Amino acid sequence: MENYMKLEIPSKSQNEAFARVVVAAFAAQIDPTIDEISDVKTAVSEAVTNAVIHGYENGTGTIVISATLRDNHLEVTIIDYGIGIADLEQAKLPLYTTKPELDRSGMGFTIMENFMDSCHVLSEPGKGTTVTMVKTFGRADDMGA
């Protein structure tokens, strides 16, 4: 069984909380645990915040969030059409930040990778960034935990 959703929001920091709640509510239909929903919300928050702060540098733009449910898998894609990432490998390093003056921790990609089962990032300077994350629900049950 498959279901999907798509949301388009302006790149405003106040929309980060809205985006995370929408994706969590969508994922709730497959009955995840509280910890699983918390992981998804955290990862979505990081991706949307990166789009606002880095993709559009707190300017105006559009963020597109789509999600697909297949059985017990959630795939979330967050797209911005902002400045893109010149050096993706460097950007993914823990503690690396291009905005130290904003007290950014440089842990966004690391958090996304640790809270989701997979996290793939495609970016092209001048064209934007696409983050695709997958979470499988019920994995602890499958492992006998």
PADRENRO-235319 format. One record per residue (C-alpha): residue number from 1; residue in three letters; x, y, z. Coordinates in steps of 0.001 Angstrom, whole numbers, always signed. Each point is the difference from the previous one (the first is absolute). Layout:
// PADRENRO-235319
+-----+------+---------+---------+---------+
|  nr | rest |       x |       y |       z |
+-----+------+---------+---------+---------+
| NUM |  ala |       X |       Y |       Z |
...
+-----+------+---------+---------+---------+
// end
This chain:
// PADRENRO-235319
+-----+------+---------+---------+---------+
|  nr | rest |       x |       y |       z |
+-----+------+---------+---------+---------+
|   1 |  met |      +0 |      +0 |      +0 |
|   2 |  glu |   +1328 |   +3445 |    -937 |
|   3 |  asn |   -1055 |   +3493 |   +1000 |
|   4 |  tyr |   +1656 |   +3361 |    -621 |
|   5 |  met |    -173 |   +3694 |    +815 |
|   6 |  lys |   +1589 |   +3195 |   -1267 |
|   7 |  leu |    +343 |   +3356 |   +1741 |
|   8 |  glu |   +1395 |   +3257 |   -1330 |
|   9 |  ile |    +954 |   +2715 |   +2494 |
|  10 |  pro |   +1880 |   +3302 |     -47 |
|  11 |  ser |   +3531 |    -127 |   +1402 |
|  12 |  lys |    -890 |   +1613 |   +3315 |
|  13 |  ser |   +1436 |   -1333 |   +3233 |
|  14 |  gln |   -3443 |     -63 |   +1635 |
|  15 |  asn |   -1096 |   -2621 |   -2576 |
|  16 |  glu |   +2539 |   -2543 |   +1287 |
|  17 |  ala |   -2275 |   -1083 |   +2872 |
|  18 |  phe |   -2978 |    -236 |   -2357 |
|  19 |  ala |   +1947 |   -2210 |   -2434 |
|  20 |  arg |   +1144 |   -2404 |   +2699 |
|  21 |  val |   -3522 |    -380 |   +1409 |
|  22 |  val |   -1514 |    -581 |   -3452 |
|  23 |  val |   +2488 |   -2759 |    -833 |
|  24 |  ala |    -440 |   -1563 |   +3453 |
|  25 |  ala |   -3799 |     +40 |    -347 |
|  26 |  phe |    +288 |   -1601 |   -3431 |
|  27 |  ala |   +2341 |   -2723 |   +1329 |
|  28 |  ala |   -2297 |    -654 |   +2986 |
|  29 |  gln |   -2387 |   -1993 |   -2172 |
|  30 |  ile |   +2387 |   -2989 |     +98 |
|  31 |  asp |     +88 |     +35 |   +3800 |
|  32 |  pro |   +3667 |    +805 |    +755 |
|  33 |  thr |   +1380 |    +166 |   +3513 |
|  34 |  ile |    +455 |   +3346 |   +1741 |
|  35 |  asp |   +3774 |    -334 |    -456 |
|  36 |  glu |    -388 |    -671 |   -3736 |
|  37 |  ile |   -2224 |   +3071 |    -442 |
|  38 |  ser |   +2438 |   +2073 |   +2033 |
|  39 |  asp |   +2853 |   -1104 |   -2278 |
|  40 |  val |   -1967 |    +989 |   -3115 |
|  41 |  lys |    -961 |   +3374 |   +1463 |
|  42 |  thr |   +3602 |    +751 |    +937 |
|  43 |  ala |   +1348 |    -952 |   -3440 |
|  44 |  val |   -2675 |   +2032 |   -1816 |
|  45 |  ser |    +742 |   +2984 |   +2245 |
|  46 |  glu |   +3690 |    -173 |    -874 |
|  47 |  ala |    -631 |    -267 |   -3746 |
|  48 |  val |   -2511 |   +2867 |     -68 |
|  49 |  thr |   +2212 |   +2180 |   +2204 |
|  50 |  asn |   +2950 |    -643 |   -2346 |
|  51 |  ala |   -2134 |   +1077 |   -2966 |
|  52 |  val |   -1053 |   +3215 |   +1753 |
|  53 |  ile |   +3379 |    +994 |   +1427 |
|  54 |  his |   +2418 |   -1339 |   -2597 |
|  55 |  gly |   -2037 |    -598 |   -3163 |
|  56 |  tyr |   -1657 |   +3386 |     -45 |
|  57 |  glu |   +2275 |   +1710 |   +2543 |
|  58 |  asn |   -3127 |   +1174 |   +1868 |
|  59 |  gly |   -1339 |   +1527 |   -3224 |
|  60 |  thr |   -3215 |    -883 |   -1775 |
|  61 |  gly |    -454 |   -3233 |   -1882 |
|  62 |  thr |   -2062 |   -3153 |    -144 |
|  63 |  ile |    +527 |   -3258 |   +1857 |
|  64 |  val |   -1758 |   -3083 |   -1332 |
|  65 |  ile |    -561 |   -2901 |   +2387 |
|  66 |  ser |   -1334 |   -3297 |   -1269 |
|  67 |  ala |    -458 |   -3264 |   +1826 |
|  68 |  thr |    -943 |   -3490 |   -1065 |
|  69 |  leu |   -1133 |   -2911 |   +2164 |
|  70 |  arg |    +575 |   -3521 |   -1293 |
|  71 |  asp |    -866 |   -2738 |   +2461 |
|  72 |  asn |   +2099 |    +948 |   +3066 |
|  73 |  his |   +2406 |   +2338 |   -1861 |
|  74 |  leu |    -137 |   +3789 |     -66 |
|  75 |  glu |   +1924 |   +1908 |   -2638 |
|  76 |  val |    +234 |   +3771 |    +461 |
|  77 |  thr |   +1451 |   +2360 |   -2594 |
|  78 |  ile |    +747 |   +3651 |    +729 |
|  79 |  ile |    +932 |   +2227 |   -2935 |
|  80 |  asp |   +1182 |   +3572 |    -152 |
|  81 |  tyr |    +874 |   +1963 |   -3132 |
|  82 |  gly |   +2566 |   +2151 |   +1787 |
|  83 |  ile |   +3740 |    +487 |    -298 |
|  84 |  gly |    +949 |   -3686 |    +182 |
|  85 |  ile |   +3041 |   -1473 |   +1711 |
|  86 |  ala |   +3403 |    +520 |   -1603 |
|  87 |  asp |   +1781 |   -2773 |   +1941 |
|  88 |  leu |   -2510 |   -2596 |   +1155 |
|  89 |  glu |   +2561 |   -2285 |   +1661 |
|  90 |  gln |   +1317 |   +2897 |   +2093 |
|  91 |  ala |   -3550 |   +1114 |    +866 |
|  92 |  lys |    -771 |   -3488 |   +1330 |
|  93 |  leu |   +2942 |      +1 |   +2419 |
|  94 |  pro |   -1064 |    +181 |   +3676 |
|  95 |  leu |    +460 |   +3485 |   +1481 |
|  96 |  tyr |    +603 |   +1653 |   -3406 |
|  97 |  thr |   -2090 |   +3141 |    -408 |
|  98 |  thr |     -50 |   +2911 |   -2408 |
|  99 |  lys |   -1924 |   +2093 |   +2534 |
| 100 |  pro |   +2055 |     +68 |   +3236 |
| 101 |  glu |   -1236 |   +3525 |    +692 |
| 102 |  leu |   -3512 |   -1468 |    +393 |
| 103 |  asp |   +1222 |   -2558 |   +2553 |
| 104 |  arg |    -739 |   -2846 |   -2418 |
| 105 |  ser |   +1317 |   -3318 |   +1321 |
| 106 |  gly |    +882 |   -1532 |   -3355 |
| 107 |  met |   -1793 |   -3214 |    +954 |
| 108 |  gly |   -3035 |    +133 |   -2335 |
| 109 |  phe |   +1040 |   -2719 |   -2453 |
| 110 |  thr |   +1444 |   -2140 |   +2798 |
| 111 |  ile |   -3302 |    +185 |   +1883 |
| 112 |  met |   -1998 |    -877 |   -3123 |
| 113 |  glu |   +2268 |   -2978 |    -685 |
| 114 |  asn |    -222 |   -1247 |   +3596 |
| 115 |  phe |   -3740 |    +433 |    +486 |
| 116 |  met |   -1052 |   -1526 |   -3329 |
| 117 |  asp |    +966 |   -3316 |   -1584 |
| 118 |  ser |   +1400 |   +1732 |   -3070 |
| 119 |  cys |    +651 |   +3560 |   -1097 |
| 120 |  his |   +1012 |    +951 |   -3548 |
| 121 |  val |    +871 |   +3539 |   -1021 |
| 122 |  leu |    +207 |   +1365 |   -3527 |
| 123 |  ser |   +1047 |   +3585 |    -511 |
| 124 |  glu |   +1115 |   +2232 |   -2821 |
| 125 |  pro |   +1334 |   +3502 |    +554 |
| 126 |  gly |   -2513 |   +2562 |   -1224 |
| 127 |  lys |   -2783 |   -2568 |    -383 |
| 128 |  gly |    -778 |   -1265 |   +3494 |
| 129 |  thr |     +91 |   -3059 |   +2192 |
| 130 |  thr |   -2086 |   -3158 |    +314 |
| 131 |  val |    +121 |   -2057 |   +3199 |
| 132 |  thr |   -1666 |   -3432 |     -87 |
| 133 |  met |    -326 |   -1917 |   +3263 |
| 134 |  val |   -1486 |   -3423 |    +708 |
| 135 |  lys |   -1231 |   -1425 |   +3287 |
| 136 |  thr |   -1221 |   -3574 |    +511 |
| 137 |  phe |   -2476 |    -289 |   +2852 |
| 138 |  gly |    -135 |   -3024 |   +2284 |
| 139 |  arg |   +3652 |    -944 |    -470 |
| 140 |  ala |    +454 |    -596 |   +3752 |
| 141 |  asp |   -2853 |   -2540 |    -156 |
| 142 |  asp |   +1601 |   -1708 |   -3006 |
| 143 |  met |   +3255 |    -350 |   +1910 |
| 144 |  gly |   -1616 |   -1607 |   +3015 |
| 145 |  ala |    +505 |   +3033 |   +2232 |
+-----+------+---------+---------+---------+
// end
